[in-house]
Amino acid sequence: MVLTGYVAAGAQAGEPPEGGRGPLTLATAGDLTGYLGPLLEGWNRTHPGEKVTLVELPDSADETQAQMITDLRDGDRSRFDVLNIDVNWTPEFAAAGWIRPLPRDRFPLKSFLQPVVDTATYDGQLYAVPYVTNAGLLLYRKDVLAKEGVEPPRTWAELERYAKTIAPKHGLDGYAGQFLPYEGLTVNAAEAVYSAGGSILGDEGERVTVDSAAAREGIGFLARGVREGWIPRQALTYKEEESKQAFQDGRLLFLRNWPYAYVGASAPGSKVAGKIGAVPLPGPDGPGTSVLGGSNLAVSAHARHPDSAARLIAYLTSERVQRQVLTRGALPPVRADLYQDPALIRRFPYLPTLRTSVLAAEPRPKSPRYDQVSLVVQAVVHDAMAGHQTPAAAVRRLARELAVISHR
């Protein structure tokens, strides 16, 4: 049943719940740039009766998810009121009854980049509000490519060729992404499969679609890179931060990462500041497909003050605050008009490229058992990249193991 406005469990539609306004606790993964505290201070100054306490969980998405689930399963003893959740957790949290349905008309969804709204829905209902979006970009050393007289790669073949031939000439490794077996590898693997025209799951997790030539091509591209050496074996241990550090230390020609890595690599102290560019991820025959990243704000089913929770979400997704999410946090906002702001584009030159990537991006496989799906994808693709099995065998194994999960 869809809740009307901020109606709490047990309240009559149209009536404010008892205790609808009051103090809140916002749970989020570790704030790497320290931007969120100051944003919440602005809310706390103007809402003294609804002050927010920020709880930072681990940087790792997997650990954050585990801690949130543990808390939510405590029911009325749950500490968290508002949850800053990875876009792909929405179906799992909604199906489990851990977060509340939300009324679409309370939030400015038409002002958002439209693909992000889909990440906040499950079974036709809105269960969260988009807060930060993201899409993978290909960062590259524009100084090196300029010396060689070539444009940044648009296809896998070009990326592979430059990584094999140009990178060694300049003492660089060719290409890296996030290839440690964790959520980042699920994202990289999905992007490779999607870029080749394939998919992993359909019907919100009820149908397995991964057994295809496209999936074999996508996983084969990643596995071939390690086998031939243009993806360094060390990249099999990289998460976001390790891969960003390798790029900004001047060790990589190409890097797949989120836009925050562009900001870090452009900052004073970076060895490649002023020497980098960003383009959409390449695919087999032209631009590829990014996975849609980012986070959504959801209200716990056991929130103590659900009206205040909804008001806080509206504040954090307002145009003024979304602008600060970008300028203070270097995180991509969900408000579409900010991507066409000339002043912001001067400061963040990658914004037009990011907008293009977000509008063409696809969500990770939707499933109420997404955590299990992701673990299988990570394990199988890492085995293929490490050379423990062929891409064809990896795809067959993926299909078998995902079928077991989807029929549980």
Phi, psi and chi 1 to 4 in degrees:
 res  aa     phi    psi   chi1   chi2   chi3   chi4
   1 MET       -  132.7 -179.8 -179.0   69.4      -
   2 VAL   -76.1  132.2  177.0      -      -      -
   3 LEU   -82.2  136.8  -58.7 -177.7      -      -
   4 THR   -90.1  128.1  -57.3      -      -      -
   5 GLY    58.3 -124.6      -      -      -      -
   6 TYR  -114.5   33.5   46.2   79.0      -      -
   7 VAL   -64.6  128.2  176.2      -      -      -
   8 ALA   -87.0  165.2      -      -      -      -
   9 ALA   -56.6  129.8      -      -      -      -
  10 GLY    92.6  -14.1      -      -      -      -
  11 ALA   -86.0  156.9      -      -      -      -
  12 GLN   -80.9  144.7  -65.1  -62.0  -48.4      -
  13 ALA   -56.0  135.4      -      -      -      -
  14 GLY    89.4  -10.6      -      -      -      -
  15 GLU  -100.6  133.3  -64.4  179.9    4.1      -
  16 PRO   -65.6  138.3   23.3  -30.9      -      -
  17 PRO   -69.2  153.3   27.8  -34.4      -      -
  18 GLU   -61.6  131.6 -175.5  178.1   -7.5      -
  19 GLY    71.8   28.4      -      -      -      -
  20 GLY   -64.1  -24.4      -      -      -      -
  21 ARG  -122.7  143.9  -68.0 -167.4 -176.1 -179.0
  22 GLY   161.3 -171.5      -      -      -      -
  23 PRO   -61.5  153.3  -18.7   30.9      -      -
  24 LEU  -132.6  158.5  -59.8  167.6      -      -
  25 THR  -122.2  126.8  -61.2      -      -      -
  26 LEU  -107.9  121.8  168.6   62.3      -      -
  27 ALA  -102.9  135.0      -      -      -      -
  28 THR  -149.6  160.1 -176.1      -      -      -
  29 ALA   -65.2  164.1      -      -      -      -
  30 GLY   -51.0  132.7      -      -      -      -
  31 ASP   -86.8   96.3  178.5    6.7      -      -
  32 LEU   -67.4  -26.5  -64.4  176.1      -      -
  33 THR  -105.0   -2.8   57.6      -      -      -
  34 GLY    69.3   22.6      -      -      -      -
  35 TYR   -85.3  -26.4   83.4   99.1      -      -
  36 LEU   -73.5  -36.6 -171.2   50.5      -      -
  37 GLY   -54.4  -51.7      -      -      -      -
  38 PRO   -60.3  -36.2  -27.5   35.9      -      -
  39 LEU   -62.6  -42.1  -70.6 -170.2      -      -
  40 LEU   -72.3  -28.0  -65.6  177.6      -      -
  41 GLU   -61.9  -36.9  -73.2  172.5   11.3      -
  42 GLY   -61.6  -43.3      -      -      -      -
  43 TRP   -63.3  -46.7  164.5  -87.1      -      -
  44 ASN   -63.1  -33.8  -72.3  -18.2      -      -
  45 ARG   -65.2  -37.1  -79.9 -165.7  -57.1  -88.1
  46 THR   -97.7   -6.0   54.7      -      -      -
  47 HIS  -132.0   65.6  -60.5   77.5      -      -
  48 PRO   -61.6  -24.6   21.3  -33.0      -      -
  49 GLY   -89.2   -2.0      -      -      -      -
  50 GLU  -130.3   38.8  -58.1  169.8  -83.6      -
  51 LYS   -61.7  143.7  -73.3 -168.9  174.0 -179.1
  52 VAL  -105.2  132.5  179.9      -      -      -
  53 THR  -102.2  126.6  -61.1      -      -      -
  54 LEU   -90.6  128.6  178.2   65.1      -      -
  55 VAL  -115.3  114.4  175.8      -      -      -
  56 GLU   -95.1  123.1  -70.4 -169.3   50.2      -
  57 LEU   -94.5 -177.2  -58.9  175.2      -      -
  58 PRO   -60.4  159.0  -24.7   35.1      -      -
  59 ASP   -63.4  -35.6  -63.1  -16.1      -      -
  60 SER   -67.0  128.7  162.8      -      -      -
  61 ALA   -60.3  -41.1      -      -      -      -
  62 ASP   -62.1  -43.0  -61.9  -17.8      -      -
  63 GLU   -70.0  -39.4  -67.0  177.5   43.9      -
  64 THR   -61.0  -45.5  -68.6      -      -      -
  65 GLN   -59.5  -44.8 -177.9 -173.9   27.1      -
  66 ALA   -61.4  -42.1      -      -      -      -
  67 GLN   -69.8  -38.5  -70.0 -163.7   24.4      -
  68 MET   -62.8  -44.5  -77.0 -175.0  176.2      -
  69 ILE   -63.1  -42.6  -70.2  173.6      -      -
  70 THR   -57.3  -43.5  -62.5      -      -      -
  71 ASP   -67.1  -45.0 -178.3   86.0      -      -
  72 LEU   -64.3  -32.4  -69.3  164.8      -      -
  73 ARG   -70.0  -12.2  -77.0  175.2  172.7  160.3
  74 ASP   -76.1   -4.0  -82.3  -13.8      -      -
  75 GLY    62.9 -126.8      -      -      -      -
  76 ASP   -64.6  -15.1  -69.2  -23.4      -      -
  77 ARG   -87.9   -0.1  -63.1 -169.3  -58.0  -84.6
  78 SER   -58.4  138.3  170.7      -      -      -
  79 ARG   -85.8  -22.3  -62.1  177.7  -64.4  147.0
  80 PHE   -97.4  136.7  -54.7  149.0      -      -
  81 ASP  -103.8  -47.4  -59.3  -62.1      -      -
  82 VAL  -117.1  136.9  179.3      -      -      -
  83 LEU  -120.7  127.5  -54.1  160.8      -      -
  84 ASN   -93.8   96.9 -172.5   18.7      -      -
  85 ILE  -107.8  147.3   60.3  175.2      -      -
  86 ASP   -54.8  142.4 -175.3  -78.0      -      -
  87 VAL   -55.2  -27.4  -69.2      -      -      -
  88 ASN   -89.5   -0.9 -137.4   62.6      -      -
  89 TRP   -87.7  -12.1  -57.4  -14.4      -      -
  90 THR   -55.4  -49.2  -55.3      -      -      -
  91 PRO   -60.6  -42.8  -23.4   34.9      -      -
  92 GLU   -62.9  -47.7  178.0 -176.3    1.7      -
  93 PHE   -67.0  -36.8  -77.3   34.1      -      -
  94 ALA   -69.2  -46.4      -      -      -      -
  95 ALA   -62.1  -31.8      -      -      -      -
  96 ALA   -81.0   -8.0      -      -      -      -
  97 GLY    78.0   21.7      -      -      -      -
  98 TRP   -86.8  -20.8  -65.8  -30.6      -      -
  99 ILE  -127.0  156.3   55.2  177.8      -      -
 100 ARG   -88.8  143.4  -61.9  167.0  178.7  -97.2
 101 PRO   -62.8  148.4  -18.0   30.7      -      -
 102 LEU  -124.2  149.3  -62.7  171.4      -      -
 103 PRO   -79.4  127.9   27.9  -32.5      -      -
 104 ARG   -60.7  -34.1  -71.7  177.0  178.0  -94.2
 105 ASP   -76.2   -2.1   59.8    2.5      -      -
 106 ARG   -88.9   -9.4 -169.0  160.0 -175.1 -179.7
 107 PHE  -130.9  149.9  -53.6   98.7      -      -
 108 PRO   -82.5   59.8   32.2  -35.7      -      -
 109 LEU   -62.4  -30.0  -58.1 -179.5      -      -
 110 LYS   -70.2  -15.3  -69.3 -177.6  179.4  178.4
 111 SER   -87.3   -4.9  -60.5      -      -      -
 112 PHE   -91.0  158.6  -63.1  167.0      -      -
 113 LEU   -60.0  123.5  -68.2  168.0      -      -
 114 GLN   -65.1  -33.8  -73.7  -51.1  -68.4      -
 115 PRO   -59.0  -26.1  -27.2   36.4      -      -
 116 VAL   -71.9  -25.8  -53.1      -      -      -
 117 VAL   -65.4  -34.6  177.1      -      -      -
 118 ASP   -61.3  -30.1 -176.9   54.4      -      -
 119 THR   -70.3  -15.4   71.1      -      -      -
 120 ALA   -98.9    4.6      -      -      -      -
 121 THR  -111.4  155.1   64.3      -      -      -
 122 TYR  -150.7  130.9  175.6   69.5      -      -
 123 ASP    54.1   38.4 -161.7   23.4      -      -
 124 GLY    81.3    2.9      -      -      -      -
 125 GLN  -118.8  151.4  -62.4 -177.5   17.1      -
 126 LEU   -84.0  120.7 -174.3   74.2      -      -
 127 TYR  -114.8   -3.7  -85.2   91.1      -      -
 128 ALA  -159.8  174.2      -      -      -      -
 129 VAL  -124.8  127.2  179.4      -      -      -
 130 PRO   -56.1  136.2  -25.8   36.2      -      -
 131 TYR  -121.0  -49.6  171.5   55.3      -      -
 132 VAL  -132.3  137.0  168.1      -      -      -
 133 THR  -109.8  177.3 -169.5      -      -      -
 134 ASN  -170.0  151.6 -125.0  -24.0      -      -
 135 ALA  -147.8  146.2      -      -      -      -
 136 GLY   -69.2  140.8      -      -      -      -
 137 LEU  -123.1  157.1  -59.8  176.5      -      -
 138 LEU   -97.1  109.7 -178.1   71.6      -      -
 139 LEU   -86.3  144.7  -52.3 -173.2      -      -
 140 TYR  -147.0  158.0   66.1   94.5      -      -
 141 ARG   -83.4   98.3  -71.8  -75.6  -60.1  -84.4
 142 LYS   -69.3  -26.1   65.0 -179.0 -178.4 -178.9
 143 ASP   -67.5  -39.3   58.8  -32.1      -      -
 144 VAL   -69.7  -46.8  172.9      -      -      -
 145 LEU   -64.0  -34.9  -64.1 -167.8      -      -
 146 ALA   -63.6  -41.4      -      -      -      -
 147 LYS   -61.1  -32.5  -73.3  178.6 -176.8  176.6
 148 GLU   -88.4   -6.8  -63.0  -67.4  -30.7      -
 149 GLY    70.8   32.9      -      -      -      -
 150 VAL  -124.0  153.1  -61.7      -      -      -
 151 GLU   -84.1  159.9  -64.1  -64.9  -42.6      -
 152 PRO   -61.4  149.2   16.5  -28.6      -      -
 153 PRO   -67.4  141.4   22.8  -32.4      -      -
 154 ARG  -109.2  -14.9  -64.8 -176.6   70.7 -104.8
 155 THR  -129.1  162.4   66.4      -      -      -
 156 TRP   -61.1  -38.6  -77.4  -11.9      -      -
 157 ALA   -61.7  -42.1      -      -      -      -
 158 GLU   -66.6  -43.7  -69.7  174.9  -14.4      -
 159 LEU   -58.6  -46.4  172.5   64.4      -      -
 160 GLU   -62.6  -44.3 -169.1  170.1  -26.9      -
 161 ARG   -64.4  -46.2 -176.7  164.6   70.1 -108.5
 162 TYR   -66.9  -37.9  -58.7  161.4      -      -
 163 ALA   -65.9  -31.6      -      -      -      -
 164 LYS   -79.6  -37.0  -78.0 -179.2  179.1  178.2
 165 THR  -106.2  -45.1   59.6      -      -      -
 166 ILE   -79.0  -44.1  -65.8  175.4      -      -
 167 ALA   -55.5  -50.1      -      -      -      -
 168 PRO   -61.4  -33.2  -21.3   32.6      -      -
 169 LYS   -60.7  -26.6  -74.9  173.8   60.5  176.4
 170 HIS  -109.7   15.9  -64.8  -94.0      -      -
 171 GLY    68.8   30.1      -      -      -      -
 172 LEU  -116.1  154.2  -58.4  172.6      -      -
 173 ASP   -77.2  159.2  -73.4  -36.2      -      -
 174 GLY   -80.4  -63.0      -      -      -      -
 175 TYR  -148.2  144.2  172.3   70.1      -      -
 176 ALA  -148.6  157.9      -      -      -      -
 177 GLY  -137.1 -143.9      -      -      -      -
 178 GLN  -112.3   97.9  -64.7   71.8   52.6      -
 179 PHE  -115.8    4.0  -59.0  139.5      -      -
 180 LEU   -65.2  146.6 -176.3   77.6      -      -
 181 PRO   -71.9   87.4   20.4  -29.1      -      -
 182 TYR  -152.2 -169.4   79.4  113.8      -      -
 183 GLU   -58.0  -33.6 -177.1   62.9   19.8      -
 184 GLY   -60.2  -35.2      -      -      -      -
 185 LEU   -70.9  -35.6  179.9   52.4      -      -
 186 THR   -57.5  -43.3  -60.0      -      -      -
 187 VAL   -62.5  -50.0  167.6      -      -      -
 188 ASN   -61.1  -40.7  -80.1 -108.2      -      -
 189 ALA   -66.7  -43.8      -      -      -      -
 190 ALA   -62.1  -40.4      -      -      -      -
 191 GLU   -61.9  -40.1  -73.1  173.7  -19.7      -
 192 ALA   -65.5  -43.0      -      -      -      -
 193 VAL   -66.9  -46.0  172.4      -      -      -
 194 TYR   -62.8  -41.6  -66.3  169.5      -      -
 195 SER   -62.5  -30.4  -66.6      -      -      -
 196 ALA   -83.4   -0.2      -      -      -      -
 197 GLY    96.0   11.3      -      -      -      -
 198 GLY  -103.3 -175.1      -      -      -      -
 199 SER  -147.5  172.4   60.5      -      -      -
 200 ILE  -114.1  -49.9  -64.3  173.5      -      -
 201 LEU  -133.2  155.6  -65.8  176.6      -      -
 202 GLY  -130.2  169.9      -      -      -      -
 203 ASP    54.2   46.5  -59.8  -30.3      -      -
 204 GLU    50.5   44.6  -64.1 -162.4  -21.9      -
 205 GLY    94.3   -3.2      -      -      -      -
 206 GLU   -84.4  -14.5  -62.9  -57.5  -44.4      -
 207 ARG  -132.9  132.5 -172.9  164.1   52.3   92.1
 208 VAL   -93.2  125.9  177.5      -      -      -
 209 THR  -123.6   10.4   57.3      -      -      -
 210 VAL   -76.8  -20.0   74.2      -      -      -
 211 ASP   -77.6   86.4 -165.8   -4.2      -      -
 212 SER  -149.7  162.2   66.3      -      -      -
 213 ALA   -62.5  -34.8      -      -      -      -
 214 ALA   -64.0  -42.4      -      -      -      -
 215 ALA   -65.2  -39.7      -      -      -      -
 216 ARG   -63.9  -38.6  -71.0 -172.9  -73.4  -84.9
 217 GLU   -66.3  -44.7 -177.7  179.1   11.1      -
 218 GLY   -65.3  -48.3      -      -      -      -
 219 ILE   -69.1  -33.0  -66.0  172.4      -      -
 220 GLY   -63.7  -35.8      -      -      -      -
 221 PHE   -60.5  -46.2  166.9   72.7      -      -
 222 LEU   -67.8  -44.2  -63.8  174.4      -      -
 223 ALA   -65.5  -38.4      -      -      -      -
 224 ARG   -63.7  -37.0 -175.2  169.5   67.1 -108.0
 225 GLY   -59.8  -42.4      -      -      -      -
 226 VAL   -70.9  -44.0  179.4      -      -      -
 227 ARG   -61.0  -39.5 -174.8  176.0   69.1 -110.4
 228 GLU   -89.8   -9.2  -64.2 -178.4   -6.5      -
 229 GLY    94.6   -4.6      -      -      -      -
 230 TRP   -81.7  -11.4   48.1  -89.7      -      -
 231 ILE  -105.7  116.3  -65.9  176.9      -      -
 232 PRO   -66.9  143.7   24.4  -33.1      -      -
 233 ARG   -59.8  -28.0  -70.9 -161.1   69.5   85.8
 234 GLN   -60.5  -25.8 -172.3  177.2    2.4      -
 235 ALA   -65.1  -16.5      -      -      -      -
 236 LEU   -69.0   -7.3  -64.5  176.9      -      -
 237 THR  -110.0    5.1   68.5      -      -      -
 238 TYR   -86.0  134.3  -75.2  172.5      -      -
 239 LYS  -104.5 -167.0  -64.5 -167.9  -69.5 -174.0
 240 GLU   -58.4  -49.5  -81.9   88.7   -6.5      -
 241 GLU   -66.8  -43.4  -82.3  -64.6  -62.8      -
 242 GLU   -63.1  -40.6  -68.5   85.9   -7.3      -
 243 SER   -70.0  -39.1   61.4      -      -      -
 244 LYS   -61.3  -42.0  176.0  176.6   78.1   75.0
 245 GLN   -64.6  -40.2 -163.2   63.9   48.5      -
 246 ALA   -61.3  -40.0      -      -      -      -
 247 PHE   -70.3  -46.1 -174.7   72.8      -      -
 248 GLN   -77.2  -13.6   71.5 -177.5   46.4      -
 249 ASP   -83.6   -1.0  -75.5  -11.3      -      -
 250 GLY    81.9   30.9      -      -      -      -
 251 ARG  -106.0   -7.0  -69.4 -175.1  -87.8  135.2
 252 LEU  -128.4  144.2  -78.8  170.6      -      -
 253 LEU   -83.3  -41.4 -179.9   57.5      -      -
 254 PHE  -131.0  144.4  -60.7  112.0      -      -
 255 LEU  -143.4  129.4  170.1   66.5      -      -
 256 ARG   -89.0  122.1  179.0  -93.5  170.9 -132.2
 257 ASN  -159.6  177.3 -150.2  -35.0      -      -
 258 TRP   -79.8  164.3  -53.5  107.1      -      -
 259 PRO   -59.7  -25.2  -27.4   35.4      -      -
 260 TYR   -60.2  -27.4   94.1  103.4      -      -
 261 ALA   -68.3  -32.5      -      -      -      -
 262 TYR   -62.7  -44.2 -179.0  103.3      -      -
 263 VAL   -62.9  -45.7  176.5      -      -      -
 264 GLY   -63.7  -41.4      -      -      -      -
 265 ALA   -72.7  -15.8      -      -      -      -
 266 SER   -95.5   -5.8  -58.7      -      -      -
 267 ALA   -78.1  157.0      -      -      -      -
 268 PRO   -55.0  137.9  -24.5   33.8      -      -
 269 GLY    99.0  -20.5      -      -      -      -
 270 SER   -74.4  137.5  166.2      -      -      -
 271 LYS   -70.6  -13.9  -66.4 -179.1  179.6  178.3
 272 VAL  -115.6   13.3  -62.8      -      -      -
 273 ALA   -56.5  131.7      -      -      -      -
 274 GLY    80.4    1.0      -      -      -      -
 275 LYS  -118.3   12.8  -58.0  176.1 -178.2  178.5
 276 ILE  -121.9  156.5   64.9  173.0      -      -
 277 GLY  -135.5  174.4      -      -      -      -
 278 ALA  -143.2  136.8      -      -      -      -
 279 VAL  -136.6  164.8  -67.9      -      -      -
 280 PRO   -59.9  154.1  -24.3   34.1      -      -
 281 LEU   -59.1  138.6  -62.8  176.1      -      -
 282 PRO   -78.5  162.4   27.0  -31.8      -      -
 283 GLY  -133.0 -171.9      -      -      -      -
 284 PRO   -59.0  -40.3  -25.0   34.2      -      -
 285 ASP  -123.9    9.0  -55.7  -52.5      -      -
 286 GLY   161.1 -161.3      -      -      -      -
 287 PRO   -53.5  137.6  -27.1   34.8      -      -
 288 GLY   -90.3 -162.5      -      -      -      -
 289 THR  -122.2  125.9  -58.5      -      -      -
 290 SER   -87.5  155.2  170.9      -      -      -
 291 VAL   -81.4  140.1  156.3      -      -      -
 292 LEU   -77.5  119.3 -159.4   59.3      -      -
 293 GLY  -105.1 -163.8      -      -      -      -
 294 GLY   107.9 -165.7      -      -      -      -
 295 SER  -144.1  156.8   67.2      -      -      -
 296 ASN  -120.5  152.6  -62.5  -30.6      -      -
 297 LEU  -101.4  125.6  -64.2  169.4      -      -
 298 ALA  -125.5  155.7      -      -      -      -
 299 VAL  -104.1  125.1  178.8      -      -      -
 300 SER   -58.7  143.8  166.0      -      -      -
 301 ALA   -60.7  -21.4      -      -      -      -
 302 HIS  -111.2   24.1  -60.7  -78.2      -      -
 303 ALA   -58.3  136.1      -      -      -      -
 304 ARG   -72.4  -33.1  -62.8  163.1  -64.9  166.8
 305 HIS  -135.7   77.1  -55.4  -67.1      -      -
 306 PRO   -65.2  -28.9   18.9  -30.5      -      -
 307 ASP   -67.8  -44.4 -174.8   32.8      -      -
 308 SER   -61.5  -36.9  -70.0      -      -      -
 309 ALA   -61.1  -45.0      -      -      -      -
 310 ALA   -66.1  -37.5      -      -      -      -
 311 ARG   -65.4  -39.1  -78.2  156.4   51.8   82.0
 312 LEU   -63.6  -42.3  174.4   65.5      -      -
 313 ILE   -63.0  -41.3  -68.7  174.1      -      -
 314 ALA   -62.3  -37.8      -      -      -      -
 315 TYR   -64.1  -47.4  167.6   82.1      -      -
 316 LEU   -70.3  -17.7  -69.6  171.4      -      -
 317 THR  -106.6   10.1   54.4      -      -      -
 318 SER   -70.5  158.3   66.2      -      -      -
 319 GLU   -59.8  -42.6 -166.6  -86.0  -15.4      -
 320 ARG   -63.6  -44.0 -179.4  175.8   63.9   85.0
 321 VAL   -74.5  -37.3  174.4      -      -      -
 322 GLN   -60.2  -34.9  -77.4  -78.0  -63.8      -
 323 ARG   -61.9  -39.8 -176.8  178.6  -66.8  -91.0
 324 GLN   -72.9  -30.1  -65.2  176.3   69.7      -
 325 VAL   -56.5  -39.1  167.0      -      -      -
 326 LEU   -76.3  -51.0  173.9   61.2      -      -
 327 THR   -74.0  -31.9   57.7      -      -      -
 328 ARG   -93.8  -37.0  -67.4 -174.9  176.0 -170.1
 329 GLY  -102.9   -8.0      -      -      -      -
 330 ALA    56.4   30.9      -      -      -      -
 331 LEU  -108.4  139.4  -64.1  171.4      -      -
 332 PRO   -69.4  124.4  -21.1   34.3      -      -
 333 PRO   -75.3  165.6   29.1  -34.4      -      -
 334 VAL   -95.5  -11.3  -64.8      -      -      -
 335 ARG   -75.0  120.7  -70.3  -88.8 -173.5  162.0
 336 ALA   -64.3  -37.4      -      -      -      -
 337 ASP   -67.5  -22.6   56.2   -9.0      -      -
 338 LEU   -67.0  -23.9  -62.9  178.8      -      -
 339 TYR   -75.7   -8.3  -71.8   79.7      -      -
 340 GLN  -117.2   15.1  -63.1  171.1  -55.0      -
 341 ASP   -83.0  115.6 -175.6  -54.8      -      -
 342 PRO   -57.4  -39.7  -24.5   34.3      -      -
 343 ALA   -64.8  -40.2      -      -      -      -
 344 LEU   -69.1  -37.2  -68.0  176.9      -      -
 345 ILE   -65.4  -36.5  -67.8  171.3      -      -
 346 ARG   -62.6  -37.6  -76.9 -165.8  -64.4  -87.6
 347 ARG   -81.2  -33.5 -176.2  169.7  171.2 -175.5
 348 PHE  -125.8   82.1  -57.1   95.4      -      -
 349 PRO   -61.0  -18.6  -19.6   30.9      -      -
 350 TYR   -79.6   -5.3   59.4   83.4      -      -
 351 LEU   -57.3  -46.6  -77.5  178.8      -      -
 352 PRO   -61.1  -39.5  -25.7   36.6      -      -
 353 THR   -64.4  -42.3  -63.2      -      -      -
 354 LEU   -63.7  -41.5  177.4   58.3      -      -
 355 ARG   -59.2  -45.3  178.9 -179.6 -178.8  -85.9
 356 THR   -58.8  -43.3  -62.1      -      -      -
 357 SER   -67.4  -41.1  -64.5      -      -      -
 358 VAL   -64.5  -44.0  168.3      -      -      -
 359 LEU   -65.3  -24.8  -68.5  175.9      -      -
 360 ALA  -100.0    0.7      -      -      -      -
 361 ALA   -77.9  162.3      -      -      -      -
 362 GLU  -126.3  149.1  -64.8 -176.3   14.8      -
 363 PRO   -72.1  159.4   25.7  -32.7      -      -
 364 ARG   -63.4  165.2  -86.6  163.3  -81.6  177.9
 365 PRO   -54.6  128.0  -21.7   31.4      -      -
 366 LYS   -82.8  129.5  -81.6 -166.0  172.8 -175.0
 367 SER  -163.0  138.7  169.9      -      -      -
 368 PRO   -68.2  -10.1   21.6  -31.0      -      -
 369 ARG  -114.5   39.8  -66.1  171.1  -73.4  -82.5
 370 TYR   -59.2  -37.0  178.6   76.8      -      -
 371 ASP   -59.5  -38.2   56.1  -24.0      -      -
 372 GLN   -70.2  -40.3  -60.1  169.9   51.4      -
 373 VAL   -58.6  -47.5  169.3      -      -      -
 374 SER   -63.2  -41.8 -177.6      -      -      -
 375 LEU   -60.2  -39.9  -73.0  171.8      -      -
 376 VAL   -66.6  -46.4  166.4      -      -      -
 377 VAL   -59.9  -45.7  172.7      -      -      -
 378 GLN   -56.6  -51.3  -63.0  163.6   29.4      -
 379 ALA   -64.1  -45.2      -      -      -      -
 380 VAL   -69.2  -45.9  173.5      -      -      -
 381 VAL   -68.7  -36.3  174.8      -      -      -
 382 HIS   -63.3  -40.7 -163.9  -93.7      -      -
 383 ASP   -60.5  -40.7  -83.1   -7.2      -      -
 384 ALA   -66.5  -43.1      -      -      -      -
 385 MET   -68.1  -32.6  -67.2 -175.5   70.6      -
 386 ALA   -78.5   -4.5      -      -      -      -
 387 GLY    85.6   14.2      -      -      -      -
 388 HIS   -81.5  -18.8  -62.0  154.3      -      -
 389 GLN  -155.6  158.9   60.6 -175.0  154.2      -
 390 THR   -73.6  157.3   66.1      -      -      -
 391 PRO   -56.2  -39.8  -29.5   37.4      -      -
 392 ALA   -62.8  -44.0      -      -      -      -
 393 ALA   -66.0  -36.4      -      -      -      -
 394 ALA   -63.3  -42.3      -      -      -      -
 395 VAL   -65.5  -41.2  169.2      -      -      -
 396 ARG   -62.1  -42.5  -69.9 -166.4  -62.6  -90.3
 397 ARG   -64.2  -42.5  178.4 -179.2  156.4 -159.2
 398 LEU   -57.2  -46.6 -101.1 -178.9      -      -
 399 ALA   -60.6  -43.7      -      -      -      -
 400 ARG   -63.6  -48.6  -70.8 -164.8  -55.4  -88.8
 401 GLU   -71.8  -35.8  -63.3 -170.2   17.0      -
 402 LEU   -69.1  -32.5  -68.2  176.6      -      -
 403 ALA   -63.6  -38.6      -      -      -      -
 404 VAL   -61.8  -44.2  171.7      -      -      -
 405 ILE   -65.5  -44.1  -67.5  170.7      -      -
 406 SER   -67.8  -20.8   66.2      -      -      -
 407 HIS  -103.2    9.6  -69.7  103.6      -      -
 408 ARG   -72.9      -  -77.4  178.5 -177.6  164.0
